[in-house]
């Protein structure tokens, strides 16, 4: 098959295009790489849990909500769901 990700050529004009990934691990890796390239201050926002037992719930069971959110000065982001 010729349409496998490993066979697709990288086109510089598409650097700013929307990216599609197979899973959340790929998204996290991409975001970490882009965050490191920004070389900007990073704010770490820790979740508050109510009740305290909510801290033990898997992020996938909470619609992808993470325990820690990292925001960089100058970073672009998109909200995909408002809860």
N, C-alpha and C positions, 0 to 999 in steps of 0.2 A: 504494500500500500504506500502510495507516495504522499499522503497527507498526514503523516505522523509528525508530531512536534519536532522530532530530531531531524526531519527532512526539510523543514520549512526554512527558507532563507530569511535572515534578519534584514529588514528594510529600515534604514535610519529615519525615513519620513514617518514611520509609524511609532516612533518612540513615545509620543504623547497620546497614542490611541488607548482606548479602554482595553484592559487586559482581562482575559478569561482564564481561570485556573480550574484544575480538577478537584482541588480540596483546600481546606483551610490551612493546612501546613504549607502548601505552595504560596498561598496569599501572605502568610506571616513571613516566610522567607523573602518574598519580593519586597514587602513593606520594610523589613529590617535593612535590606540592601539599599533601598532608596533613602531610608532615613539616615544611614551612615554617609551617603553621598552628599546630603544637605549640609552636614557639618554645622548644625545649628543647635542651640540649647533645646533640651528635651524636658517636657513636663511629664512626670509620672503621676497618674491619678489612680489611687487605689479605691476599689469598690467598698461601700459600706453595706453591711448585711443585716437584715432584720427578718427573721430571727438569726441568731449567730450560727445556727445549723445550716443556713443557706450557703455558707462559705464552702461546704463540702460538696455542693451540687456541681456536676460536670457542666462546663460552659455550653456544650451541645444540647443539654437538656434545658438550658435557659435561652434558647434561640441564638446562641453564639455570643452571649454576653461574657466578657472576660473579667477575671479578677483584677487585672491591671490594664490601664489604657495609657499608651505613650503618645504624646502630641508634640510635634516639633514646630518651632517657629518657621513659618513659610511653607509648611506642608499643605498639600491639597488633600481633601478627603470627601467622601460621599456618604451620606446617610442612606442606608437601604431599608431601615425600618425604624419607626418611632413607637416606643412602647409606653 
